């Protein structure tokens, strides 16, 4: 039994030597892998640095996009407040036109008190509409016709060559709210 034990021990020693050799090989491999791991860690660090740079870039782009969104919505909100009463002003324009026509007729009448009262109401209405941002589009006879600022209702033969392509008569006043024309002036142009 002891013989077998020693025999086994000698086998174990041989196996241990082989095992120790294997351990040394593994250690060497681990050392080699350890160096590779260091190299991989550098590449991992580089990879992390690149990922961080990408995330920073993504964050900056998202932040810039958000700032643009805020600026755009603020601008849209200001425009909305400027034009929020556009429908009401459009509904009031025929009343203003009626007052303009009434003023022409009342000035022809001899009742000064009535003319003064209608004129006061007319001026108050105009003042209120102007305070809400309404402006008259400045177009008059003799101006060059521009389709961006006026609507041509009809064309008539021009009295002279100077009047060709120009406004001969303004049939209906135009109005704008801020920079936006809400009703184009209706004009007659010379042909």
FIKOLZA-1660 file (N, C-alpha, C; in steps of 0.1 Angstrom, whole numbers, plus 5000, padded with zeros to 4 digits):
% residues 191
   i   px   py   pz ch aa at
   1 5008 4988 5000  A  X  N
   1 5000 5000 5000  A  X CA
   1 5008 5013 5000  A  X  C
   2 5019 5012 5008  A  X  N
   2 5027 5024 5008  A  X CA
   2 5035 5025 4995  A  X  C
   3 5038 5013 4989  A  X  N
   3 5044 5013 4976  A  X CA
   3 5036 5021 4966  A  X  C
   4 5023 5017 4967  A  X  N
   4 5014 5023 4957  A  X CA
   4 5013 5038 4960  A  X  C
   5 5013 5041 4973  A  X  N
   5 5012 5055 4977  A  X CA
   5 5024 5063 4971  A  X  C
   6 5036 5057 4974  A  X  N
   6 5048 5064 4969  A  X CA
   6 5048 5064 4954  A  X  C
   7 5043 5053 4948  A  X  N
   7 5042 5053 4934  A  X CA
   7 5033 5064 4929  A  X  C
   8 5022 5065 4935  A  X  N
   8 5012 5075 4932  A  X CA
   8 5018 5089 4934  A  X  C
   9 5025 5090 4945  A  X  N
   9 5031 5103 4949  A  X CA
   9 5041 5107 4938  A  X  C
  10 5049 5097 4933  A  X  N
  10 5058 5100 4923  A  X CA
  10 5051 5104 4910  A  X  C
  11 5039 5097 4908  A  X  N
  11 5031 5102 4896  A  X CA
  11 5026 5116 4899  A  X  C
  12 5022 5118 4911  A  X  N
  12 5017 5131 4915  A  X CA
  12 5027 5142 4913  A  X  C
  13 5039 5138 4917  A  X  N
  13 5050 5148 4915  A  X CA
  13 5052 5151 4901  A  X  C
  14 5052 5141 4893  A  X  N
  14 5053 5143 4879  A  X CA
  14 5041 5151 4874  A  X  C
  15 5029 5147 4879  A  X  N
  15 5018 5154 4875  A  X CA
  15 5018 5169 4880  A  X  C
  16 5023 5170 4892  A  X  N
  16 5025 5184 4898  A  X CA
  16 5035 5192 4890  A  X  C
  17 5045 5186 4885  A  X  N
  17 5055 5193 4877  A  X CA
  17 5048 5197 4864  A  X  C
  18 5041 5188 4859  A  X  N
  18 5034 5191 4847  A  X CA
  18 5023 5202 4850  A  X  C
  19 5017 5200 4861  A  X  N
  19 5007 5210 4866  A  X CA
  19 5014 5224 4868  A  X  C
  20 5025 5224 4875  A  X  N
  20 5033 5236 4877  A  X CA
  20 5036 5242 4863  A  X  C
  21 5040 5234 4854  A  X  N
  21 5044 5239 4841  A  X CA
  21 5032 5245 4834  A  X  C
  22 5020 5238 4836  A  X  N
  22 5008 5243 4830  A  X CA
  22 5005 5257 4837  A  X  C
  23 5006 5257 4850  A  X  N
  23 5004 5270 4857  A  X CA
  23 5013 5281 4852  A  X  C
  24 5026 5278 4850  A  X  N
  24 5035 5287 4844  A  X CA
  24 5031 5292 4830  A  X  C
  25 5026 5282 4823  A  X  N
  25 5021 5285 4809  A  X CA
  25 5009 5294 4810  A  X  C
  26 5000 5291 4819  A  X  N
  26 4988 5299 4820  A  X CA
  26 4992 5313 4825  A  X  C
  27 5001 5313 4835  A  X  N
  27 5006 5326 4840  A  X CA
  27 5012 5334 4828  A  X  C
  28 5020 5328 4821  A  X  N
  28 5026 5335 4809  A  X CA
  28 5015 5339 4800  A  X  C
  29 5005 5331 4798  A  X  N
  29 4994 5334 4789  A  X CA
  29 4986 5346 4795  A  X  C
  30 4985 5345 4808  A  X  N
  30 4978 5356 4815  A  X CA
  30 4985 5368 4814  A  X  C
  31 4999 5367 4816  A  X  N
  31 5007 5379 4814  A  X CA
  31 5005 5385 4800  A  X  C
  32 5006 5376 4791  A  X  N
  32 5004 5380 4777  A  X CA
  32 4990 5386 4775  A  X  C
  33 4980 5379 4780  A  X  N
  33 4967 5384 4780  A  X CA
  33 4966 5397 4788  A  X  C
  34 4973 5398 4799  A  X  N
  34 4973 5410 4807  A  X CA
  34 4978 5421 4799  A  X  C
  35 4988 5419 4792  A  X  N
  35 4993 5430 4783  A  X CA
  35 4983 5433 4773  A  X  C
  36 4977 5423 4767  A  X  N
  36 4967 5426 4757  A  X CA
  36 4955 5433 4764  A  X  C
  37 4952 5429 4776  A  X  N
  37 4941 5436 4783  A  X CA
  37 4944 5451 4785  A  X  C
  38 4957 5453 4788  A  X  N
  38 4961 5467 4789  A  X CA
  38 4959 5475 4776  A  X  C
  39 4963 5468 4765  A  X  N
  39 4961 5474 4752  A  X CA
  39 4946 5475 4749  A  X  C
  40 4939 5465 4753  A  X  N
  40 4924 5465 4751  A  X CA
  40 4918 5476 4759  A  X  C
  41 4923 5478 4772  A  X  N
  41 4918 5488 4780  A  X CA
  41 4921 5502 4774  A  X  C
  42 4932 5504 4768  A  X  N
  42 4935 5516 4761  A  X CA
  42 4925 5518 4750  A  X  C
  43 4922 5508 4742  A  X  N
  43 4913 5509 4732  A  X CA
  43 4899 5510 4737  A  X  C
  44 4896 5504 4749  A  X  N
  44 4883 5506 4755  A  X CA
  44 4882 5520 4760  A  X  C
  45 4893 5526 4766  A  X  N
  45 4893 5540 4770  A  X CA
  45 4891 5549 4758  A  X  C
  46 4898 5546 4747  A  X  N
  46 4896 5554 4735  A  X CA
  46 4881 5553 4731  A  X  C
  47 4876 5541 4731  A  X  N
  47 4862 5538 4727  A  X CA
  47 4853 5546 4736  A  X  C
  48 4855 5546 4749  A  X  N
  48 4847 5553 4758  A  X CA
  48 4848 5568 4756  A  X  C
  49 4860 5573 4753  A  X  N
  49 4862 5587 4749  A  X CA
  49 4855 5591 4737  A  X  C
  50 4855 5582 4727  A  X  N
  50 4847 5585 4715  A  X CA
  50 4832 5585 4717  A  X  C
  51 4828 5575 4725  A  X  N
  51 4814 5575 4729  A  X CA
  51 4810 5587 4737  A  X  C
  52 4818 5591 4746  A  X  N
  52 4815 5604 4753  A  X CA
  52 4815 5616 4744  A  X  C
  53 4824 5616 4734  A  X  N
  53 4824 5627 4724  A  X CA
  53 4811 5627 4716  A  X  C
  54 4807 5615 4712  A  X  N
  54 4794 5614 4704  A  X CA
  54 4782 5618 4713  A  X  C
  55 4782 5614 4726  A  X  N
  55 4771 5618 4734  A  X CA
  55 4771 5633 4737  A  X  C
  56 4783 5639 4739  A  X  N
  56 4783 5653 4740  A  X CA
  56 4778 5660 4728  A  X  C
  57 4782 5655 4716  A  X  N
  57 4778 5661 4703  A  X CA
  57 4762 5660 4702  A  X  C
  58 4757 5648 4706  A  X  N
  58 4743 5646 4705  A  X CA
  58 4736 5655 4715  A  X  C
  59 4741 5657 4727  A  X  N
  59 4736 5666 4737  A  X CA
  59 4736 5680 4732  A  X  C
  60 4747 5684 4726  A  X  N
  60 4748 5698 4721  A  X CA
  60 4738 5701 4710  A  X  C
  61 4736 5691 4701  A  X  N
  61 4727 5692 4690  A  X CA
  61 4713 5692 4695  A  X  C
  62 4710 5684 4705  A  X  N
  62 4696 5684 4711  A  X CA
  62 4694 5697 4718  A  X  C
  63 4703 5702 4725  A  X  N
  63 4702 5715 4732  A  X CA
  63 4700 5726 4722  A  X  C
  64 4707 5726 4711  A  X  N
  64 4706 5737 4701  A  X CA
  64 4692 5735 4695  A  X  C
  65 4688 5723 4692  A  X  N
  65 4674 5721 4686  A  X CA
  65 4663 5726 4696  A  X  C
  66 4665 5723 4708  A  X  N
  66 4656 5728 4718  A  X CA
  66 4655 5743 4719  A  X  C
  67 4667 5750 4719  A  X  N
  67 4668 5764 4719  A  X CA
  67 4661 5770 4706  A  X  C
  68 4663 5764 4695  A  X  N
  68 4656 5768 4682  A  X CA
  68 4641 5766 4684  A  X  C
  69 4637 5755 4690  A  X  N
  69 4623 5753 4692  A  X CA
  69 4617 5764 4701  A  X  C
  70 4624 5767 4712  A  X  N
  70 4619 5777 4721  A  X CA
  70 4618 5791 4714  A  X  C
  71 4628 5794 4706  A  X  N
  71 4628 5807 4699  A  X CA
  71 4617 5807 4688  A  X  C
  72 4615 5796 4681  A  X  N
  72 4605 5795 4671  A  X CA
  72 4591 5796 4677  A  X  C
  73 4589 5789 4688  A  X  N
  73 4575 5789 4695  A  X CA
  73 4573 5803 4701  A  X  C
  74 4583 5810 4706  A  X  N
  74 4581 5823 4711  A  X CA
  74 4577 5833 4700  A  X  C
  75 4584 5831 4689  A  X  N
  75 4581 5840 4677  A  X CA
  75 4567 5837 4672  A  X  C
  76 4563 5824 4671  A  X  N
  76 4550 5821 4667  A  X CA
  76 4539 5826 4677  A  X  C
  77 4542 5825 4690  A  X  N
  77 4533 5830 4700  A  X CA
  77 4531 5846 4698  A  X  C
  78 4542 5853 4696  A  X  N
  78 4541 5867 4694  A  X CA
  78 4533 5870 4681  A  X  C
  79 4535 5862 4671  A  X  N
  79 4527 5864 4658  A  X CA
  79 4513 5861 4661  A  X  C
  80 4510 5851 4669  A  X  N
  80 4496 5847 4672  A  X CA
  80 4489 5858 4680  A  X  C
  81 4497 5864 4689  A  X  N
  81 4491 5875 4697  A  X CA
  81 4488 5887 4687  A  X  C
  82 4497 5889 4678  A  X  N
  82 4495 5900 4669  A  X CA
  82 4483 5898 4660  A  X  C
  83 4481 5886 4656  A  X  N
  83 4470 5883 4646  A  X CA
  83 4459 5876 4652  A  X  C
  84 4458 5875 4666  A  X  N
  84 4447 5868 4672  A  X CA
  84 4434 5874 4670  A  X  C
  85 4434 5887 4668  A  X  N
  85 4421 5894 4666  A  X CA
  85 4419 5897 4651  A  X  C
  86 4425 5890 4643  A  X  N
  86 4424 5892 4628  A  X CA
  86 4410 5890 4624  A  X  C
  87 4403 5879 4628  A  X  N
  87 4389 5877 4624  A  X CA
  87 4380 5888 4629  A  X  C
  88 4382 5893 4641  A  X  N
  88 4373 5904 4645  A  X CA
  88 4376 5916 4637  A  X  C
  89 4388 5919 4634  A  X  N
  89 4392 5931 4626  A  X CA
  89 4386 5929 4612  A  X  C
  90 4387 5917 4606  A  X  N
  90 4381 5915 4593  A  X CA
  90 4366 5917 4593  A  X  C
  91 4359 5913 4604  A  X  N
  91 4345 5915 4605  A  X CA
  91 4342 5930 4606  A  X  C
  92 4351 5938 4612  A  X  N
  92 4348 5952 4614  A  X CA
  92 4351 5961 4602  A  X  C
  93 4359 5955 4592  A  X  N
  93 4362 5963 4581  A  X CA
  93 4350 5968 4572  A  X  C
  94 4340 5960 4570  A  X  N
  94 4328 5965 4563  A  X CA
  94 4322 5977 4570  A  X  C
  95 4322 5976 4584  A  X  N
  95 4316 5987 4592  A  X CA
  95 4324 6000 4589  A  X  C
  96 4337 5998 4589  A  X  N
  96 4346 6010 4587  A  X CA
  96 4344 6016 4573  A  X  C
  97 4342 6007 4563  A  X  N
  97 4339 6011 4549  A  X CA
  97 4326 6019 4549  A  X  C
  98 4316 6014 4556  A  X  N
  98 4303 6021 4556  A  X CA
  98 4304 6035 4563  A  X  C
  99 4312 6035 4573  A  X  N
  99 4315 6048 4580  A  X CA
  99 4322 6058 4570  A  X  C
 100 4332 6053 4562  A  X  N
 100 4339 6061 4553  A  X CA
 100 4329 6067 4542  A  X  C
 101 4320 6058 4537  A  X  N
 101 4310 6063 4527  A  X CA
 101 4300 6072 4534  A  X  C
 102 4296 6070 4546  A  X  N
 102 4287 6079 4553  A  X CA
 102 4294 6092 4556  A  X  C
 103 4306 6093 4558  A  X  N
 103 4313 6105 4561  A  X CA
 103 4313 6114 4548  A  X  C
 104 4314 6108 4536  A  X  N
 104 4314 6115 4524  A  X CA
 104 4300 6121 4522  A  X  C
 105 4290 6114 4525  A  X  N
 105 4276 6119 4523  A  X CA
 105 4272 6129 4534  A  X  C
 106 4277 6127 4546  A  X  N
 106 4273 6136 4557  A  X CA
 106 4280 6149 4555  A  X  C
 107 4292 6149 4550  A  X  N
 107 4299 6162 4547  A  X CA
 107 4292 6170 4537  A  X  C
 108 4285 6163 4528  A  X  N
 108 4277 6171 4518  A  X CA
 108 4264 6177 4524  A  X  C
 109 4259 6171 4535  A  X  N
 109 4247 6176 4541  A  X CA
 109 4250 6189 4549  A  X  C
 110 4239 6195 4553  A  X  N
 110 4240 6208 4560  A  X CA
 110 4239 6207 4575  A  X  C
 111 4236 6195 4580  A  X  N
 111 4235 6193 4594  A  X CA
 111 4249 6191 4600  A  X  C
 112 4254 6202 4605  A  X  N
 112 4268 6201 4611  A  X CA
 112 4269 6193 4623  A  X  C
 113 4259 6194 4631  A  X  N
 113 4258 6186 4644  A  X CA
 113 4258 6171 4641  A  X  C
 114 4251 6166 4632  A  X  N
 114 4250 6152 4628  A  X CA
 114 4264 6148 4622  A  X  C
 115 4269 6157 4613  A  X  N
 115 4282 6154 4607  A  X CA
 115 4293 6153 4618  A  X  C
 116 4293 6162 4628  A  X  N
 116 4303 6161 4638  A  X CA
 116 4302 6149 4647  A  X  C
 117 4289 6144 4650  A  X  N
 117 4287 6132 4658  A  X CA
 117 4292 6120 4650  A  X  C
 118 4288 6119 4638  A  X  N
 118 4292 6107 4630  A  X CA
 118 4308 6107 4628  A  X  C
 119 4313 6119 4626  A  X  N
 119 4328 6120 4625  A  X CA
 119 4335 6115 4638  A  X  C
 120 4330 6119 4649  A  X  N
 120 4335 6114 4662  A  X CA
 120 4335 6099 4664  A  X  C
 121 4323 6094 4660  A  X  N
 121 4322 6079 4661  A  X CA
 121 4332 6072 4651  A  X  C
 122 4333 6078 4639  A  X  N
 122 4342 6073 4629  A  X CA
 122 4356 6073 4634  A  X  C
 123 4360 6084 4639  A  X  N
 123 4374 6085 4644  A  X CA
 123 4377 6076 4656  A  X  C
 124 4367 6074 4664  A  X  N
 124 4368 6065 4676  A  X CA
 124 4370 6051 4671  A  X  C
 125 4362 6047 4661  A  X  N
 125 4363 6033 4655  A  X CA
 125 4376 6031 4649  A  X  C
 126 4381 6041 4641  A  X  N
 126 4394 6040 4634  A  X CA
 126 4405 6039 4645  A  X  C
 127 4404 6047 4655  A  X  N
 127 4414 6047 4666  A  X CA
 127 4415 6034 4673  A  X  C
 128 4404 6028 4676  A  X  N
 128 4403 6015 4682  A  X CA
 128 4409 6005 4673  A  X  C
 129 4406 6004 4661  A  X  N
 129 4411 5994 4652  A  X CA
 129 4426 5996 4650  A  X  C
 130 4431 6009 4649  A  X  N
 130 4445 6011 4648  A  X CA
 130 4453 6007 4660  A  X  C
 131 4447 6009 4672  A  X  N
 131 4453 6005 4685  A  X CA
 131 4454 5989 4685  A  X  C
 132 4446 5982 4678  A  X  N
 132 4447 5968 4678  A  X CA
 132 4456 5963 4667  A  X  C
 133 4463 5972 4660  A  X  N
 133 4473 5968 4650  A  X CA
 133 4469 5970 4636  A  X  C
 134 4457 5975 4633  A  X  N
 134 4453 5976 4619  A  X CA
 134 4459 5988 4612  A  X  C
 135 4464 5986 4600  A  X  N
 135 4470 5997 4593  A  X CA
 135 4464 5997 4579  A  X  C
 136 4463 6009 4573  A  X  N
 136 4458 6010 4559  A  X CA
 136 4469 6008 4550  A  X  C
 137 4467 6000 4539  A  X  N
 137 4477 5998 4529  A  X CA
 137 4477 6010 4520  A  X  C
 138 4489 6016 4519  A  X  N
 138 4490 6029 4512  A  X CA
 138 4491 6027 4497  A  X  C
 139 4480 6027 4490  A  X  N
 139 4479 6026 4476  A  X CA
 139 4470 6037 4471  A  X  C
 140 4475 6044 4461  A  X  N
 140 4467 6055 4455  A  X CA
 140 4468 6056 4440  A  X  C
 141 4460 6063 4434  A  X  N
 141 4460 6064 4419  A  X CA
 141 4473 6070 4414  A  X  C
 142 4478 6064 4404  A  X  N
 142 4491 6069 4399  A  X CA
 142 4503 6060 4403  A  X  C
 143 4501 6052 4413  A  X  N
 143 4511 6042 4417  A  X CA
 143 4513 6031 4407  A  X  C
 144 4525 6025 4406  A  X  N
 144 4527 6014 4398  A  X CA
 144 4520 6002 4405  A  X  C
 145 4513 5994 4397  A  X  N
 145 4505 5983 4402  A  X CA
 145 4515 5972 4406  A  X  C
 146 4513 5967 4418  A  X  N
 146 4521 5955 4423  A  X CA
 146 4511 5945 4429  A  X  C
 147 4511 5933 4423  A  X  N
 147 4502 5923 4427  A  X CA
 147 4504 5918 4441  A  X  C
 148 4516 5921 4447  A  X  N
 148 4518 5917 4461  A  X CA
 148 4511 5926 4471  A  X  C
 149 4507 5938 4466  A  X  N
 149 4501 5947 4476  A  X CA
 149 4487 5952 4472  A  X  C
 150 4482 5947 4460  A  X  N
 150 4469 5952 4456  A  X CA
 150 4463 5941 4447  A  X  C
 151 4449 5941 4446  A  X  N
 151 4442 5932 4438  A  X CA
 151 4435 5940 4426  A  X  C
 152 4439 5936 4414  A  X  N
 152 4433 5943 4402  A  X CA
 152 4419 5937 4400  A  X  C
 153 4409 5946 4400  A  X  N
 153 4395 5941 4397  A  X CA
 153 4393 5941 4382  A  X  C
 154 4398 5952 4376  A  X  N
 154 4396 5953 4361  A  X CA
 154 4407 5962 4355  A  X  C
 155 4407 5962 4342  A  X  N
 155 4416 5970 4335  A  X CA
 155 4408 5979 4325  A  X  C
 156 4412 5991 4324  A  X  N
 156 4406 6000 4315  A  X CA
 156 4417 6006 4306  A  X  C
 157 4413 6011 4294  A  X  N
 157 4423 6018 4286  A  X CA
 157 4428 6030 4293  A  X  C
 158 4442 6031 4292  A  X  N
 158 4448 6042 4299  A  X CA
 158 4446 6055 4292  A  X  C
 159 4445 6066 4299  A  X  N
 159 4443 6079 4293  A  X CA
 159 4456 6084 4286  A  X  C
 160 4467 6079 4291  A  X  N
 160 4480 6083 4285  A  X CA
 160 4490 6071 4287  A  X  C
 161 4501 6072 4279  A  X  N
 161 4511 6061 4281  A  X CA
 161 4517 6060 4295  A  X  C
 162 4517 6071 4302  A  X  N
 162 4522 6071 4315  A  X CA
 162 4514 6063 4325  A  X  C
 163 4501 6061 4322  A  X  N
 163 4492 6054 4331  A  X CA
 163 4492 6039 4328  A  X  C
 164 4498 6034 4318  A  X  N
 164 4498 6020 4315  A  X CA
 164 4505 6012 4326  A  X  C
 165 4498 6002 4331  A  X  N
 165 4504 5994 4342  A  X CA
 165 4504 6001 4356  A  X  C
 166 4497 6012 4356  A  X  N
 166 4496 6020 4369  A  X CA
 166 4481 6019 4374  A  X  C
 167 4480 6023 4387  A  X  N
 167 4466 6023 4393  A  X CA
 167 4459 6035 4388  A  X  C
 168 4447 6033 4383  A  X  N
 168 4439 6044 4378  A  X CA
 168 4429 6048 4390  A  X  C
 169 4423 6039 4397  A  X  N
 169 4414 6042 4407  A  X CA
 169 4414 6031 4418  A  X  C
 170 4412 6035 4431  A  X  N
 170 4411 6026 4442  A  X CA
 170 4397 6024 4446  A  X  C
 171 4391 6012 4444  A  X  N
 171 4377 6010 4446  A  X CA
 171 4374 6006 4461  A  X  C
 172 4384 5999 4467  A  X  N
 172 4382 5995 4481  A  X CA
 172 4396 5996 4488  A  X  C
 173 4396 6002 4500  A  X  N
 173 4409 6003 4507  A  X CA
 173 4413 5989 4512  A  X  C
 174 4426 5988 4513  A  X  N
 174 4432 5976 4518  A  X CA
 174 4438 5978 4532  A  X  C
 175 4439 5967 4540  A  X  N
 175 4444 5969 4554  A  X CA
 175 4453 5957 4557  A  X  C
 176 4462 5960 4566  A  X  N
 176 4472 5950 4570  A  X CA
 176 4472 5950 4585  A  X  C
 177 4476 5938 4591  A  X  N
 177 4477 5936 4605  A  X CA
 177 4491 5932 4607  A  X  C
 178 4499 5942 4613  A  X  N
 178 4514 5939 4614  A  X CA
 178 4520 5940 4600  A  X  C
 179 4526 5929 4596  A  X  N
 179 4532 5929 4583  A  X CA
 179 4524 5921 4573  A  X  C
 180 4513 5915 4578  A  X  N
 180 4504 5906 4570  A  X CA
 180 4492 5914 4564  A  X  C
 181 4490 5914 4551  A  X  N
 181 4479 5920 4545  A  X CA
 181 4467 5911 4548  A  X  C
 182 4456 5917 4554  A  X  N
 182 4445 5909 4557  A  X CA
 182 4433 5912 4547  A  X  C
 183 4434 5923 4540  A  X  N
 183 4425 5926 4529  A  X CA
 183 4432 5935 4519  A  X  C
 184 4434 5929 4507  A  X  N
 184 4441 5936 4496  A  X CA
 184 4432 5948 4491  A  X  C
 185 4438 5959 4488  A  X  N
 185 4430 5970 4482  A  X CA
 185 4426 5965 4468  A  X  C
 186 4414 5969 4464  A  X  N
 186 4408 5965 4451  A  X CA
 186 4410 5978 4442  A  X  C
 187 4417 5976 4431  A  X  N
 187 4421 5987 4422  A  X CA
 187 4417 5985 4408  A  X  C
 188 4417 5995 4400  A  X  N
 188 4415 5995 4386  A  X CA
 188 4428 5999 4380  A  X  C
 189 4433 5992 4370  A  X  N
 189 4446 5995 4364  A  X CA
 189 4445 5999 4350  A  X  C
 190 4454 6008 4345  A  X  N
 190 4454 6012 4331  A  X CA
 190 4460 6001 4322  A  X  C
 191 4454 6000 4310  A  X  N
 191 4460 5990 4301  A  X CA
 191 4465 5997 4288  A  X  C
% end
